[in-house]
Structures are given as structure tokens and as C-alpha cells.
Amino acid sequence: MVRFSSWMGRLNSYQSLILSRGVYLPLKKTIFVFAGFLVGPAISALLSFIIVPITTWMVAPEEFGRMSMYTVVMSLGGLISYAGLDQAFVREYSCSQDKTSLFRRCIAIPLVLVSLFSTVFMLGYSYFSTLLWGSPTLLGSSLLCLGFIFSVFDRFASLVIRMQERAWTYSSILIFRQALRLGFTLIFLKLFSRGYITLISASVLSIALSSAAGIFLSRNYWFSPWRSVFNGAALKPLLRFGLPLVPASIMMWVLNGMDKIALRHWGTFQDLGVYSAGFKIVGVLSIVNMAFSTFWAPVSYRWFESGVSVDRFDKVAKYLALSLTVLAISLTIARNLIVLLLGPEYRAASDLVPFLMFVPIMYLLSEVTGIGIGFSRRSEFHLLASGVAALSNLIGNWILVPLYGAMGASVATAISYIIFMVLKSVIGSLLWRKNLGQPFVYLMVLIMIGASFWVYLGQ
């Protein structure tokens, strides 16, 4: 660990030197920073992709579907317990003079909330686990609550490293976490039952160990004396920014989870398992999504605070839209080859890919075209965009899932994410009074929509 820390320290020292020379980075040095953020998501996505055929060949779709319910609830628990303070930390980091105090104020309330949430869940574990997985399970409930707690530590430790723009350290944490998950999944499926509890166990243990590594690599923020954590005057502006994001985050959870809930209600665990496998194929696009989002948040706020020309933001939006269009079409063409890696019971997932790919693509585009919402500190408008999109997703799934099953869920989710991106783009432009390449972005989206329906009608 010491040798690893020393090696990462040299890389990040070089990166810090790069960033200290100004906002306008030379192209080669900008590529170096972005490459650092890209390597981790790329390799971790590759490892995740290796996990997919292993689990689909060894685990029945019903068990894979139950595992997806764990993922849905984990995301909801995180959104509520963070209270928007993770985003407040990102927003205020660049202009904060005391970053350690900012960090501790932002993490204190989430730790309290996740403890309360876990206590309530365990007190009613029989009801909650039956609702999620069809039968009561104390072990599954305990693992879920441990996952909640570890995820808070993992989230904030990663945010510190990310906002320091220590790209290579951040990537190392991602690779470490996914490598652990791959290793534990293989070992546990070999030694124990091939069910969803085994998959959850591997996930929780990997989060626990990666959070420990993240805390070690950001230890200056954790281990010096904690003072005035619950200072009301200091917390007020953070909560003013973060709390409006809670209902917005819940709406995003509905947007992300309604398809799975609808399949759980109107379909079977078999449908849910195939649908989740389709999302794993689309996970190839998540490489770009995670890498760019991680890189973009600190860089965009630094550019804004330093008065960088809006032309630079405009170019980013256009280049990103073009690149994502090429990636989306390439994935659509290659989907039938990729799906061959899955177990025979999961092959129908290839039909869902042309629509499921809109989830990571539209979200990533909205991060750029809707950046004016964050710049203006008007986080309540996230609620409007996510609320309208979630409502459209709810209505779409209600209409389409009973008729078309997993295909209906994928179409409803694609439509709702397009609505989400357009709303964030329009609102961000109105608040910032800057139009970030929207005509070109919308043209690329129309091309992707046309390609998806051309493939669907061709089938």
C-alpha cells in the first residue's frame, strides 16, 4: 500500500503542477488529466463486463432480477441519506477556503441519516425483504444495510479525490473496487449458492474494502480533530443548495427505477433479469459517461469561476454530442455480437439495447447542456426537470409494460430521458443566458432516435 501510495503521489504531483499553471491547459496536458479519469471507468467497465457473462451463465434470470432490486434500493437509500450534501460539496469545493471543514459538514448529516434508515429497515426487515425479493431474509437485509453505510464512506472519499482532480488515484479506486467485485463474485459463486444473496455479498464486500482504501488515500480529511461539524450558520447555505436536490434525486430514482418496479409488478423476475442484462450491455457507454462526468464537474466549475469564454463550453457540448452519436450507432450495430457472451436465457436483451442506450447518453449530454443550473445555484430546477421526466416515465411504463413487457419499459425509459435532457438544456440556457450548441445537439439526438426505430422496425 505504501509503494502504491508513493507511485500515485508522483502521478498526482505532476497533475497538480499542470493544474497550477492556469485554467487554459495545453492540449497534451488536458488529455493527460482526462486520460486519468478515463482509465479507471474504462478498466472497471471492462471488469464489470467480464462479470456479466459469468453471472448470466451461472445465475438464473430470476436471481439476476432479484439482484437488480438490491441495486434499485441501494440507489434510493443513497439519494435520501446524502441529503444533496454530496452535490453541495462539489459545488462549493472550488471556492471554499477550508475544504476539510466543508467536507465534514457535508458528510455528517448523511452518516446520521443512513444510520436511521438502516435501523428502520432492520426493524421491519421481514416486510421490506419480502417486498423486494419475494421472501423474508435477515441476511439479505443485513447486507443491504451494510451496503448503505459503506456506500456513504465510499461516495465522499471518492468525491474528495475527484475534486482534487487526482485523476489517477480516482481511477485506481474504481479499478480496485471492480476487481474485488469480480474476484469475490467468482469465489462466492464457486463456494456458495448461485443466488442473489451471493451476488449481494460480493458487491457489499467490494464496496467496504474500496471505501477503506479511499479513506486511506484521503486521510487528511478524516483523521484530524473534527470541530463545529453541526455549525448551523455554516450548514445553512449547504442545505439551501442540497435539500432541493433531495426531491429532485428521488424523482431521478423514479426515472431510473420505475422501469424495474413496473417489470416487478406487471412482469416476472425472468423479464427483470433479461432487462437488467440489457442495461449491462449498455454499460459500455457508461465508460464514457463516468469518465466525462467525473472530469467535467471540477473542470467546468473551475472554468466558470475563472471566467473562461462560453465558446469553450459550446465546443465541449458539440464534440460530446457527435462522439456519443457515433458510439451509440456503433453499439447498436455490434449488439448482436456482444449479446452472444450472455447466457442463452438472456439473448433477448439485444432487442432492448437501441432504446436503453438513451439512458447514459441523454444523462451525459444534460450534464453539459444544463450546466447553467449549477452555475446559477438554482438547484430547485433539477426537481422540475427530473419530476417531469419521472412522471413521463411513470405514465409510459404504466401504458407500455403490461402490453410489451421489457420492450415497453425500454421505450418508456428512452422517451423520459430525452425529455429530461431537453428540459435541463432549456432551463440551463435560460438561467445562464447561454445556449450551448443546442441545435447541433438536438440534431444528433434525432439521428440516434431515427437509428433506434430503424433497427426496431427492421426486426
C-alpha positions in Angstrom: 0.0 0.0 0.0 2.9 2.4 0.8 4.6 1.7 -2.6 1.2 2.1 -4.3 0.6 5.4 -2.5 4.0 6.7 -3.4 3.5 5.9 -7.1 0.1 7.5 -7.2 1.6 10.5 -5.3 4.1 11.1 -8.1 1.4 11.0 -10.8 -0.8 13.4 -8.9 2.1 15.7 -8.1 2.7 16.0 -11.8 -1.0 16.6 -12.4 -1.2 19.3 -9.6 1.7 21.0 -11.3 -0.2 21.0 -14.6 -3.3 22.4 -13.0 -1.4 25.1 -11.0 -0.2 26.7 -14.3 -3.6 28.1 -15.2 -7.1 27.4 -16.4 -6.2 27.2 -20.1 -4.4 23.9 -20.2 -2.3 22.9 -23.2 -4.0 20.1 -25.2 -1.5 17.4 -24.2 -1.8 18.2 -20.6 -5.6 18.3 -20.7 -5.5 14.9 -22.4 -3.3 13.7 -19.5 -5.8 14.7 -16.9 -8.8 13.4 -18.9 -6.9 10.1 -19.5 -6.5 9.7 -15.8 -10.3 10.0 -15.3 -10.9 7.7 -18.3 -8.6 4.8 -17.4 -10.5 3.9 -14.2 -14.0 3.8 -15.7 -12.7 2.0 -18.8 -10.9 -0.8 -16.9 -13.7 -1.0 -14.2 -16.3 -1.2 -17.0 -14.2 -4.0 -18.7 -14.1 -5.9 -15.4 -17.9 -5.3 -15.0 -18.4 -6.6 -18.5 -16.5 -9.7 -17.6 -18.8 -10.2 -14.6 -21.9 -10.1 -16.9 -21.3 -13.3 -18.9 -20.1 -15.1 -15.7 -23.3 -14.2 -13.8 -25.6 -14.8 -16.8 -24.2 -18.3 -17.4 -24.1 -19.3 -13.7 -27.1 -17.4 -12.3 -30.7 -17.8 -13.4 -32.5 -14.7 -14.7 -34.9 -14.7 -11.7 -31.9 -14.4 -9.3 -30.3 -11.7 -11.5 -33.7 -9.9 -11.4 -33.7 -10.0 -7.6 -30.1 -8.6 -7.6 -31.4 -5.7 -9.6 -33.9 -4.8 -6.9 -31.0 -4.6 -4.4 -29.4 -2.1 -6.8 -32.6 0.0 -7.1 -33.0 0.2 -3.3 -29.3 1.0 -2.7 -29.6 3.9 -5.1 -32.7 5.2 -3.3 -31.1 4.9 0.1 -28.0 6.8 -1.1 -30.0 9.6 -2.6 -32.1 10.2 0.5 -29.2 9.8 3.0 -26.9 12.2 1.1 -29.5 15.0 1.5 -27.9 16.7 -1.5 -24.8 17.5 0.5 -22.6 15.5 -1.8 -23.5 17.8 -4.6 -23.2 20.8 -2.3 -19.6 19.7 -1.6 -18.9 19.5 -5.3 -20.4 23.0 -5.9 -18.6 24.7 -3.0 -15.3 23.0 -3.1 -13.6 25.3 -5.6 -14.4 28.5 -3.8 -14.0 27.1 -0.2 -11.1 28.3 1.9 -11.4 25.5 4.5 -12.1 22.4 2.4 -11.7 20.0 5.3 -14.4 21.7 7.4 -16.6 21.8 4.3 -16.1 18.1 3.8 -17.0 17.2 7.4 -20.1 19.3 7.4 -21.3 17.7 4.2 -20.7 14.1 5.4 -22.0 14.4 9.0 -25.7 14.5 8.2 -25.6 11.7 5.6 -23.9 9.5 8.2 -26.7 10.2 10.7 -29.4 9.6 8.1 -28.0 6.4 6.8 -27.8 5.0 10.3 -31.5 5.9 10.9 -32.5 4.4 7.6 -30.7 1.2 8.3 -32.3 0.9 11.7 -35.8 1.3 10.3 -35.1 -1.2 7.6 -33.8 -3.8 10.0 -36.7 -3.4 12.4 -39.1 -4.2 9.5 -36.8 -6.5 7.6 -39.4 -9.2 7.2 -41.8 -6.9 5.4 -39.2 -5.0 3.4 -37.3 -8.1 2.2 -40.5 -9.8 1.1 -41.5 -6.7 -0.8 -38.1 -6.7 -2.6 -37.3 -10.3 -3.1 -40.5 -12.3 -2.5 -39.5 -13.8 0.8 -38.1 -12.6 4.2 -34.4 -12.8 4.6 -32.4 -11.5 7.6 -29.1 -12.0 5.8 -30.1 -10.1 2.7 -31.5 -7.2 4.8 -28.3 -7.0 6.9 -26.1 -7.0 3.8 -28.3 -4.2 2.3 -27.9 -2.0 5.3 -24.2 -2.6 5.5 -24.0 -1.6 1.8 -25.9 1.6 2.7 -23.3 2.6 5.3 -20.2 1.7 3.3 -21.5 3.5 0.3 -21.6 6.8 2.2 -18.0 6.5 3.1 -17.1 5.4 -0.4 -19.0 8.2 -2.0 -17.4 11.0 0.0 -13.9 9.6 -0.1 -14.2 9.4 -3.9 -15.5 12.9 -4.1 -12.5 14.3 -2.2 -10.1 12.6 -4.6 -12.2 13.6 -7.6 -12.5 17.3 -6.6 -8.7 17.4 -6.0 -8.5 16.3 -9.6 -6.3 13.4 -8.6 -7.4 11.5 -11.7 -5.1 8.5 -11.5 -5.8 7.9 -7.8 -9.6 8.2 -8.5 -9.2 5.6 -11.4 -7.2 3.3 -9.2 -10.0 3.2 -6.6 -12.6 2.4 -9.3 -10.4 -0.4 -10.7 -9.7 -1.8 -7.2 -13.4 -1.9 -6.3 -14.4 -3.6 -9.6 -11.5 -6.1 -9.4 -12.6 -7.0 -5.9 -16.2 -7.5 -7.0 -15.1 -9.7 -9.9 -12.9 -11.8 -7.6 -15.5 -12.2 -4.9 -18.2 -13.0 -7.4 -16.1 -15.8 -8.8 -15.1 -17.2 -5.4 -18.6 -16.9 -3.8 -20.4 -18.4 -6.8 -18.0 -21.3 -6.7 -18.2 -21.9 -2.9 -21.8 -20.9 -2.1 -25.3 -21.0 -3.7 -25.7 -19.4 -7.1 -28.4 -16.9 -5.9 -28.9 -13.2 -5.4 -27.6 -13.3 -1.8 -24.2 -14.4 -3.1 -24.1 -11.6 -5.7 -25.1 -9.0 -3.0 -22.4 -10.3 -0.7 -19.7 -9.8 -3.3 -20.9 -6.3 -4.0 -21.1 -5.2 -0.3 -17.6 -6.6 0.5 -16.0 -4.9 -2.5 -17.6 -1.5 -1.5 -16.4 -2.0 2.1 -12.8 -2.5 1.0 -12.8 0.2 -1.6 -14.2 2.7 0.9 -11.4 1.8 3.3 -8.8 2.4 0.5 -10.5 5.7 -0.4 -10.4 6.9 3.2 -6.7 6.0 3.5 -5.9 7.9 0.3 -7.8 11.0 1.6 -6.9 10.5 5.2 -6.1 14.2 5.9 -9.9 14.9 5.6 -10.8 12.1 8.0 -8.4 11.8 10.9 -7.6 15.2 12.2 -9.9 16.6 15.0 -13.5 17.2 14.0 -14.8 20.6 15.2 -18.0 22.5 14.6 -19.4 19.9 12.3 -23.0 20.9 13.0 -22.5 24.6 12.8 -25.9 26.0 11.8 -24.6 29.1 10.1 -22.1 27.1 8.0 -24.6 24.3 7.2 -27.4 26.7 6.1 -26.0 27.6 2.7 -25.1 24.0 2.1 -28.5 22.7 2.9 -30.1 25.5 0.9 -28.3 24.2 -2.1 -28.5 20.5 -1.3 -32.0 19.9 0.1 -33.8 21.0 -3.1 -31.8 18.2 -4.8 -33.4 15.6 -2.5 -36.8 15.5 -4.1 -35.1 16.0 -7.4 -32.9 13.0 -6.6 -36.0 11.0 -5.7 -37.5 11.9 -9.0 -34.3 10.7 -10.6 -34.6 7.5 -8.7 -38.2 7.1 -10.1 -36.8 7.9 -13.5 -34.1 5.3 -13.1 -36.1 2.7 -11.2 -39.7 2.9 -12.4 -38.9 0.5 -15.3 -37.7 -2.2 -12.9 -40.5 -1.6 -10.5 -43.0 -1.8 -13.3 -41.5 -5.1 -14.5 -41.5 -6.4 -10.9 -45.3 -5.5 -10.7 -46.6 -6.4 -14.2 -43.9 -8.9 -15.3 -41.7 -11.6 -13.8 -38.2 -11.9 -12.3 -37.3 -13.5 -15.6 -38.3 -10.3 -17.5 -36.5 -8.2 -14.9 -33.3 -10.3 -15.3 -33.3 -10.0 -19.1 -33.9 -6.3 -18.9 -31.1 -5.8 -16.4 -28.8 -7.8 -18.7 -29.7 -5.3 -21.4 -28.5 -2.5 -19.2 -25.3 -4.3 -18.7 -24.6 -4.3 -22.4 -25.4 -0.6 -22.5 -22.8 -0.3 -19.7 -20.2 0.0 -22.4 -21.4 3.6 -22.8 -21.1 4.1 -19.1 -17.3 4.1 -19.6 -17.6 7.5 -21.3 -20.4 8.6 -19.0 -18.5 8.1 -15.8 -15.1 9.3 -17.1 -16.5 12.5 -18.6 -18.8 13.3 -15.7 -16.0 12.8 -13.2 -13.7 15.1 -15.3 -16.4 17.7 -16.2 -17.7 18.6 -12.7 -14.5 20.1 -11.2 -13.2 21.5 -14.6 -16.5 23.2 -15.5 -16.8 25.0 -12.2 -13.1 26.0 -12.3 -13.7 27.4 -15.8 -16.8 29.3 -14.7 -15.2 30.7 -11.6 -12.2 31.8 -13.7 -14.3 33.5 -16.4 -13.5 31.1 -19.3 -15.2 32.0 -22.6 -18.6 30.4 -23.2 -17.2 29.2 -26.6 -15.2 26.6 -24.8 -18.3 25.2 -23.2 -20.1 25.3 -26.6 -17.4 23.3 -28.2 -17.5 20.7 -25.5 -21.2 20.2 -26.0 -20.9 19.8 -29.7 -18.0 17.4 -29.7 -19.6 15.4 -27.0 -22.9 15.1 -28.9 -21.1 14.0 -32.0 -18.9 11.4 -30.2 -21.9 9.9 -28.4 -23.9 9.6 -31.6 -21.0 7.6 -33.2 -20.7 5.4 -30.1 -24.5 4.8 -29.9 -24.7 3.7 -33.6 -21.6 1.5 -33.2 -23.1 -0.2 -30.1 -26.4 -0.7 -31.9 -24.6 -2.4 -34.8 -22.5 -4.6 -32.5 -25.2 -5.5 -30.0 -25.9 -9.0 -31.5 -22.3 -9.9 -31.2 -22.0 -8.7 -27.6 -25.1 -10.5 -26.5 -23.6 -13.8 -27.6 -21.4 -13.6 -24.4 -24.6 -13.8 -22.3 -26.3 -17.0 -21.2 -28.9 -18.4 -23.7 -31.8 -17.2 -21.5 -30.6 -13.6 -21.8 -30.3 -13.3 -25.6 -33.5 -11.3 -25.9 -31.6 -8.4 -24.2 -30.1 -7.4 -27.6 -33.5 -6.1 -28.7 -33.6 -3.6 -25.9 -30.2 -2.0 -26.5 -31.2 0.6 -29.1 -33.5 2.2 -26.6 -31.7 1.6 -23.3 -28.6 3.4 -24.7 -30.5 6.7 -24.4 -30.2 6.5 -20.6 -26.5 7.1 -20.3 -26.3 9.3 -23.4 -29.1 11.7 -22.5 -27.9 12.0 -18.9 -24.3 12.8 -20.0 -25.5 15.4 -22.6 -27.6 17.0 -19.9 -24.6 17.4 -17.6 -23.1 19.7 -20.2 -26.1 21.5 -21.8 -27.8 22.0 -18.4 -24.7 23.2 -16.6 -26.2 26.7 -16.2 -28.5 25.3 -13.4 -25.4 24.5 -11.3 -23.6 27.8 -12.2 -26.7 29.8 -11.0 -27.1 27.7 -7.8 -30.7 27.2 -8.7 -30.8 23.6 -7.8 -34.6 23.6 -7.4 -34.8 23.5 -11.2 -33.3 20.0 -11.1 -36.6 19.0 -9.4 -38.6 20.4 -12.3 -36.6 18.6 -15.0 -36.4 15.3 -13.1 -40.0 15.5 -11.9 -41.5 16.0 -15.4 -39.3 13.2 -16.8 -40.2 10.8 -13.9 -43.9 11.5 -14.5 -43.5 10.7 -18.2 -41.6 7.5 -17.2 -44.4 6.5 -14.8 -47.1 7.0 -17.4 -45.1 5.4 -20.2 -44.3 2.3 -18.1 -48.0 2.1 -16.9 -49.1 2.0 -20.6 -46.4 0.1 -22.3 -45.1 -2.6 -19.8 -48.4 -4.5 -19.5 -48.6 -4.6 -23.3 -45.0 -5.1 -24.4 -43.1 -6.2 -21.3 -39.4 -5.4 -21.2 -39.5 -3.7 -24.7 -42.2 -1.3 -23.4 -40.1 -0.5 -20.4 -37.1 0.3 -22.6 -39.1 2.6 -24.9 -40.7 4.4 -22.0 -37.4 5.0 -20.3 -35.8 6.3 -23.5 -38.6 8.8 -24.1 -38.4 10.1 -20.5 -34.6 10.5 -20.6 -34.9 12.5 -23.9 -37.4 14.8 -22.1 -35.1 15.1 -19.2 -32.2 16.2 -21.3 -34.2 18.7 -23.3 -35.7 20.3 -20.1 -32.3 20.6 -18.4 -30.9 22.2 -21.6 -33.6 24.7 -21.9 -33.6 25.6 -18.2 -29.8 25.9 -18.0 -29.8 28.2 -21.1 -32.5 30.5 -19.6 -30.7 30.7 -16.2 -27.2 31.2 -17.6 -28.4 33.0 -20.7 -26.0 30.9 -22.8 -27.0 28.4 -25.5 -24.5 25.5 -25.5 -24.7 24.2 -29.1 -28.3 23.1 -28.6 -29.4 23.0 -32.3 -26.5 20.7 -33.1 -27.1 18.6 -30.0 -30.8 18.1 -30.9 -29.9 17.1 -34.5 -27.6 14.4 -33.1 -30.4 13.2 -30.8 -32.8 13.0 -33.7 -30.2 10.9 -35.6 -30.0 8.5 -32.7 -33.8 8.2 -32.4 -34.1 7.5 -36.2 -31.4 4.8 -35.9 -33.1 3.1 -33.0 -36.5 2.9 -34.7 -34.9 1.9 -38.0 -33.4 -1.1 -36.1 -36.6 -1.9 -34.3 -38.8 -1.8 -37.4 -36.2 -3.8 -39.2 -36.7 -6.6 -36.6 
